Amino acid sequence: MTDPFAANPQLAAFPNLRIAALEGDGYAFARLTYPAYRSFLAPVGTGTVAFGAWVGDIPAGLILARRQEEGTALLSVSVASGWRRCGVGGRLMEALAAAVPAGERLTATYSSRLPARTAFEGLLRRQGWGEPVLQSMRAAGTPRAVLDWAEAHSPALRVLRGYGLALWRDATPDDRAEVERLIAAGAIDADFSPFAMAAQFEHWPDNSWMVRRDGVVAGWMFARLEPPDTVWYHGAAVRRDIEHIGPLLLMFHRVHQVAAERLGPDSTWRIDSFPRTPAMLAFMRRRIAAFASFVDELYRVDRPPG
């Protein structure tokens, strides 16, 4: 959320600061936001909220947001390098907050890999925003790293000797009925129903698994092999009362055994994004981050209405 062309800040006084809403063609401020957002400035259209900061006639800062059904989303806030640490960012944030109708939610989402994350989080705190809440994660790595970790930490898998794995394509009518019962009882969130994407699962049947406890289905994990070198995940769930024991890890390990056999141990696995569910996020942070070569966390911060 900072100017990508920024240099080291030069503290300076500026008597001619002006902040105002941008209307019409705002492309003079385009370099102060990300390339993906620059189309919102040429011209500034319906649904876009943009405030510019000028020092004299020079564009010195920009805050950009979009109105959405659930509220207003902050896209970026940046200050030109010569005018940082002088309060311009705070003034822009105040202007945006004042433009949001009373009671409407103002939200920001950002990546843990944001280059200016520390500065951005500090700005939010100073402006009275709430605490960041982890929403989702992305991760990538190799099957080799997973299998090496499992070999070094074999007790984590040995405790699961009472569990059995089977391919989802071999699910019996009793298995399917138990899955429906678990969802109806709230033991597994309906958002993770394996039936929601059943037609797609039929196209990648060779590495999608269910885990049974004492012969009864307790969870599932869907993944597909994408030759020549990638494993993609499409959803996983396990009964809430046993999620801390590690059946997700058991299925994850089996997925990578298959991937190593078919695509090679140095192929790539990717978990593109999981929605905000405490069990999955905890699993990714506690387990997957240990053998991932890439981790990206997505955070959300809300500004209290008022």
C-alpha positions as CSV (number, residue, x, y, z in Angstrom):
1,M,0.0,0.0,0.0
2,T,2.9,2.3,-0.7
3,D,4.3,4.0,-3.7
4,P,6.4,1.3,-5.5
5,F,8.8,4.0,-6.8
6,A,9.5,5.3,-3.3
7,A,12.9,6.6,-2.2
8,N,14.1,7.2,1.3
9,P,11.8,9.9,2.9
10,Q,12.9,13.5,3.1
11,L,11.3,15.3,6.0
12,A,10.0,18.6,4.7
13,A,7.5,21.3,5.7
14,F,4.8,22.0,3.2
15,P,2.6,25.0,3.6
16,N,0.4,24.3,0.6
17,L,-1.1,20.9,1.3
18,R,-4.5,20.4,-0.1
19,I,-6.7,17.2,0.1
20,A,-9.8,16.8,-2.1
21,A,-11.9,14.2,-3.7
22,L,-10.8,13.2,-7.2
23,E,-13.3,13.6,-10.0
24,G,-13.0,13.1,-13.7
25,D,-9.5,12.1,-14.9
26,G,-7.3,11.3,-11.9
27,Y,-4.5,9.6,-13.9
28,A,-2.0,12.2,-12.6
29,F,-2.1,10.1,-9.4
30,A,-1.8,6.7,-11.2
31,R,1.8,6.1,-10.1
32,L,0.6,6.3,-6.5
33,T,-1.4,3.1,-6.7
34,Y,-0.9,-0.4,-8.0
35,P,-1.1,-1.1,-11.8
36,A,-4.2,-3.2,-11.3
37,Y,-6.1,-0.3,-9.8
38,R,-5.0,2.5,-12.2
39,S,-8.1,2.0,-14.4
40,F,-10.2,3.2,-11.5
41,L,-8.6,6.7,-12.0
42,A,-9.1,7.2,-15.7
43,P,-11.8,8.4,-15.2
44,V,-12.8,8.2,-11.5
45,G,-16.2,6.4,-12.0
46,T,-19.2,5.4,-10.0
47,G,-18.2,3.1,-7.1
48,T,-14.7,4.5,-6.7
49,V,-13.8,6.7,-3.8
50,A,-10.5,8.6,-4.3
51,F,-8.9,11.5,-2.5
52,G,-5.7,13.1,-3.7
53,A,-3.2,15.2,-1.8
54,W,-1.4,18.1,-3.5
55,V,1.5,20.2,-2.4
56,G,1.0,23.2,-4.5
57,D,0.3,21.6,-7.9
58,I,2.2,18.4,-7.3
59,P,0.4,15.2,-6.6
60,A,1.8,14.1,-3.2
61,G,-0.6,11.3,-2.0
62,L,-3.6,9.1,-2.9
63,I,-6.1,7.0,-1.1
64,L,-8.3,4.7,-3.3
65,A,-11.3,2.7,-2.3
66,R,-14.3,0.9,-3.9
67,R,-17.8,0.7,-2.7
68,Q,-19.1,-2.9,-2.5
69,E,-22.4,-4.5,-1.3
70,E,-21.0,-5.2,2.1
71,G,-19.3,-1.8,2.6
72,T,-16.3,0.2,1.3
73,A,-13.0,-1.5,0.7
74,L,-9.7,0.4,1.0
75,L,-7.5,-0.6,-2.0
76,S,-4.4,1.5,-1.5
77,V,-3.0,4.5,0.3
78,S,0.3,6.0,-0.6
79,V,2.4,9.1,-0.2
80,A,5.1,10.3,-2.6
81,S,8.6,9.8,-1.2
82,G,9.4,13.4,-0.4
83,W,6.3,13.9,1.7
84,R,6.2,10.9,4.0
85,R,6.2,11.0,7.8
86,C,4.6,14.3,7.7
87,G,1.0,13.2,8.4
88,V,-0.3,13.1,4.8
89,G,-1.3,9.5,5.0
90,G,-3.3,10.2,8.1
91,R,-5.1,13.1,6.5
92,L,-6.0,10.9,3.5
93,M,-7.3,8.2,5.8
94,E,-9.5,10.8,7.6
95,A,-10.9,12.0,4.4
96,L,-11.9,8.5,3.3
97,A,-13.5,7.8,6.7
98,A,-15.5,11.0,6.5
99,A,-16.8,10.0,3.0
100,V,-18.2,6.6,4.3
101,P,-21.8,6.9,5.4
102,A,-22.4,6.4,9.1
103,G,-22.8,2.8,10.1
104,E,-21.2,1.5,6.9
105,R,-18.3,-0.8,7.2
106,L,-14.8,0.3,6.0
107,T,-12.5,-2.6,5.4
108,A,-8.9,-3.2,4.3
109,T,-7.4,-6.5,3.3
110,Y,-3.7,-7.0,2.7
111,S,-1.0,-9.7,2.3
112,S,1.6,-10.7,4.9
113,R,4.1,-10.2,2.0
114,L,3.2,-6.6,1.5
115,P,6.5,-4.8,1.3
116,A,5.4,-1.9,3.6
117,R,3.3,-4.1,5.9
118,T,4.7,-2.6,9.1
119,A,4.1,1.0,8.0
120,F,0.6,0.2,6.8
121,E,-0.4,-1.6,10.0
122,G,1.0,1.3,12.0
123,L,-1.1,3.8,10.0
124,L,-4.3,1.7,10.6
125,R,-3.6,1.6,14.3
126,R,-3.0,5.4,14.5
127,Q,-6.3,5.9,12.7
128,G,-8.3,3.7,15.2
129,W,-8.8,0.7,13.1
130,G,-9.3,-2.7,14.7
131,E,-6.8,-5.6,15.0
132,P,-5.9,-7.6,11.8
133,V,-7.8,-10.9,11.5
134,L,-6.3,-13.7,9.4
135,Q,-8.7,-14.6,6.6
136,S,-6.9,-17.1,4.4
137,M,-3.6,-18.5,3.5
138,R,-1.7,-19.6,0.4
139,A,1.2,-21.9,0.4
140,A,3.4,-23.9,-1.9
141,G,6.3,-26.4,-1.7
142,T,7.5,-29.8,-2.9
143,P,6.4,-33.3,-2.0
144,R,10.0,-34.1,-1.1
145,A,9.8,-31.5,1.8
146,V,6.6,-33.0,3.1
147,L,7.9,-36.6,3.0
148,D,11.2,-35.6,4.6
149,W,9.3,-33.8,7.4
150,A,7.0,-36.8,7.9
151,E,10.0,-39.1,8.2
152,A,11.7,-36.9,10.8
153,H,8.4,-36.5,12.7
154,S,7.0,-40.0,12.3
155,P,5.3,-40.0,15.8
156,A,2.9,-37.4,14.5
157,L,1.6,-40.0,12.0
158,R,2.0,-43.1,14.2
159,V,-0.7,-41.8,16.6
160,L,-3.1,-42.1,13.7
161,R,-2.8,-45.9,13.4
162,G,-6.5,-46.3,14.2
163,Y,-7.4,-44.3,11.1
164,G,-7.7,-45.7,7.6
165,L,-7.5,-44.0,4.2
166,A,-9.5,-44.7,1.0
167,L,-10.0,-43.0,-2.2
168,W,-13.1,-40.8,-2.4
169,R,-14.1,-42.5,-5.6
170,D,-14.5,-45.7,-3.7
171,A,-16.9,-44.2,-1.2
172,T,-19.8,-46.5,-0.4
173,P,-23.5,-45.5,0.1
174,D,-22.9,-45.8,3.9
175,D,-19.9,-43.4,3.6
176,R,-22.0,-40.9,1.7
177,A,-24.8,-41.1,4.2
178,E,-22.3,-40.5,7.0
179,V,-21.0,-37.5,5.3
180,E,-24.5,-36.1,5.0
181,R,-25.1,-36.8,8.7
182,L,-21.9,-35.1,9.8
183,I,-22.9,-32.0,7.8
184,A,-26.5,-32.0,9.0
185,A,-25.3,-32.3,12.6
186,G,-22.8,-29.4,12.2
187,A,-19.8,-31.7,12.9
188,I,-18.4,-30.5,9.6
189,D,-19.2,-27.1,8.0
190,A,-21.6,-27.4,5.0
191,D,-19.2,-25.1,3.0
192,F,-16.9,-28.1,2.8
193,S,-19.4,-30.5,1.5
194,P,-17.8,-33.0,-0.9
195,F,-21.0,-33.1,-2.9
196,A,-20.9,-29.4,-3.8
197,M,-18.3,-30.1,-6.5
198,A,-19.0,-33.8,-7.1
199,A,-19.1,-33.4,-10.9
200,Q,-15.6,-31.9,-10.8
201,F,-14.2,-34.5,-8.4
202,E,-15.0,-37.2,-11.0
203,H,-12.4,-35.6,-13.2
204,W,-9.5,-35.9,-10.6
205,P,-10.3,-39.2,-8.8
206,D,-6.8,-40.5,-8.3
207,N,-5.6,-38.3,-5.4
208,S,-8.8,-37.4,-3.4
209,W,-9.1,-39.2,-0.1
210,M,-11.4,-39.8,2.8
211,V,-10.3,-40.8,6.2
212,R,-12.2,-43.3,8.4
213,R,-12.0,-43.8,12.1
214,D,-13.1,-47.2,13.3
215,G,-14.4,-47.8,9.8
216,V,-16.6,-44.6,9.8
217,V,-15.9,-41.6,7.6
218,A,-14.5,-38.7,9.6
219,G,-13.1,-36.4,6.9
220,W,-11.9,-35.9,3.3
221,M,-9.3,-34.1,1.3
222,F,-9.6,-33.4,-2.5
223,A,-6.5,-32.8,-4.6
224,R,-5.7,-33.2,-8.3
225,L,-2.5,-33.9,-10.1
226,E,-1.9,-31.5,-12.9
227,P,1.0,-32.9,-15.1
228,P,3.7,-32.3,-15.6
229,D,4.5,-30.9,-12.1
230,T,1.7,-29.5,-9.9
231,V,-0.6,-30.7,-7.2
232,W,-3.6,-28.5,-6.5
233,Y,-5.9,-28.6,-3.5
234,H,-9.6,-28.1,-3.7
235,G,-10.9,-28.6,-0.2
236,A,-10.5,-30.6,3.0
237,A,-12.5,-31.1,6.2
238,V,-12.5,-33.3,9.2
239,R,-14.8,-33.8,12.2
240,R,-14.4,-31.0,14.7
241,D,-13.9,-33.2,17.7
242,I,-10.9,-35.0,16.2
243,E,-9.3,-32.2,14.1
244,H,-6.6,-31.5,16.7
245,I,-5.4,-35.2,16.5
246,G,-4.1,-34.9,13.0
247,P,-6.2,-36.8,10.4
248,L,-5.7,-33.8,8.0
249,L,-2.0,-34.4,8.2
250,L,-2.5,-38.1,7.4
251,M,-4.4,-37.3,4.2
252,F,-1.9,-34.5,3.3
253,H,0.9,-37.0,3.7
254,R,-0.8,-39.5,1.4
255,V,-1.5,-36.9,-1.2
256,H,2.2,-36.2,-1.4
257,Q,3.2,-39.8,-1.5
258,V,1.1,-40.1,-4.7
259,A,2.4,-36.8,-6.1
260,A,6.0,-37.9,-5.5
261,E,5.4,-41.2,-7.3
262,R,3.6,-39.8,-10.3
263,L,5.0,-36.3,-10.7
264,G,8.3,-36.5,-8.9
265,P,9.5,-35.5,-5.4
266,D,10.5,-32.1,-6.6
267,S,7.2,-31.2,-8.3
268,T,5.1,-28.4,-6.8
269,W,2.1,-28.5,-4.6
270,R,-0.1,-25.4,-4.1
271,I,-2.9,-24.5,-1.7
272,D,-4.2,-21.5,-3.4
273,S,-6.5,-20.3,-0.7
274,F,-8.6,-21.7,2.1
275,P,-11.5,-19.6,3.5
276,R,-11.4,-18.5,7.1
277,T,-11.9,-21.6,9.2
278,P,-10.0,-21.9,12.5
279,A,-9.1,-25.6,12.0
280,M,-7.7,-25.2,8.5
281,L,-5.8,-22.0,9.3
282,A,-4.3,-23.6,12.4
283,F,-3.4,-26.7,10.4
284,M,-1.6,-24.5,7.8
285,R,0.2,-22.5,10.4
286,R,1.1,-25.4,12.6
287,R,1.9,-28.0,10.0
288,I,2.1,-26.8,6.5
289,A,4.2,-23.7,7.1
290,A,6.9,-26.1,8.5
291,F,7.6,-27.5,5.0
292,A,6.3,-24.8,2.7
293,S,8.7,-22.8,0.6
294,F,6.1,-20.1,0.1
295,V,3.5,-18.8,2.5
296,D,1.2,-15.8,2.1
297,E,-1.4,-14.8,4.7
298,L,-4.3,-12.6,3.9
299,Y,-5.5,-10.3,6.7
300,R,-8.6,-8.1,7.1
301,V,-8.9,-5.0,9.2
302,D,-12.2,-3.2,9.9
303,R,-12.6,0.4,10.9
304,P,-15.2,0.7,13.7
305,P,-18.3,2.5,12.4
306,G,-19.0,5.9,13.7
